[in-house]
Amino acid sequence: MKVQLRYFASIREAIGTGSESLETAAATLAALRDELIARGGAYADVLAHGRAVRVALNQTMSDEAAALSDGAEVGFFPPVTGG
């Protein structure tokens, strides 16, 4: 299936792009994250499991157990603080 990936803030800066399309066999957000980590380099650094990363599926913050579907939009966000 094909999904649209969007990267925000420090994740976008580290990876060097704000978005990309990806053909994937991942069934869940967790599997997709694992697939991206396996690319190595900046992907492995910023999406590593020890790092706090929020994930949105079709513009709704989601648990990594959420199922992917063809045409889904997945956003990766660093933790956000405010005051």
N, C-alpha and C positions, 0 to 999 in steps of 0.2 A: 504494500500500500504506500501511497505517497502522503507525506505530512509536510506542513509548513512550520519551520522553526523560527522563533524570534528570540533574540538575546538582548538583554537590557543592562544598562549602566556598566559596572565594572566587568561583567561577563562579556558584554559586547566589546569593550575595549581590549580585553585579553585575547579573545578569539579573532578579532579584527573584522567582524561583520555583524550587521544587525539582524540579518535573516538569511535563510537558505531553505531550499526544498530538499527533501530527503526521501529516498525510496527505502523502506524498512520492513522487516518482518516482525518487529517488536510488537507484542500484544498489549503491553502496559507502559505507563510512563517510566516505571522503574527499569524495564528492559530497554527502553529507548535511551535512558540516561546511561546505562551500562554500555550500550552500543557506542554512544558518543565518547565516553571515557576511554574505550578501547582504541579510539583514533590516536590517542597519545597527545603529546605536546600540551598546548594551552587548554584543549578540551579536558584532558585528564587532570590538569591542575585546578581549573575553576569549577569543574563539576564533580570532583572527587567526593566519595561518600562521607568523608569527615567534614566536608564544608557545608555550611548552611546555604541551601539553595531552595527557593520557592519555585513551584511549577504551576502554570496555569494551562488548562485544557479548554480550548474554545472560549477564552477570555474569562474563565472561572477558576479561581485557585482550587487546586485539586490535590488529593493524596496520590502518591506514586503508584498505588494499586489500581488507579483508574485505567479503564480499557481504552486503547487507541482505536480509531476508525479511519478509514480512507478519507483524506481531505481535511483531517483535523489540524488545528493550529495549536502549537505548543509553545508557551513562553517560559523562559528561564530568567529568574530574578534573583539578585543578591538580597540578603536581608536589608530591610529599610528601617531607619530610625528617624524620629522626628522630635520636634519639641515645640 
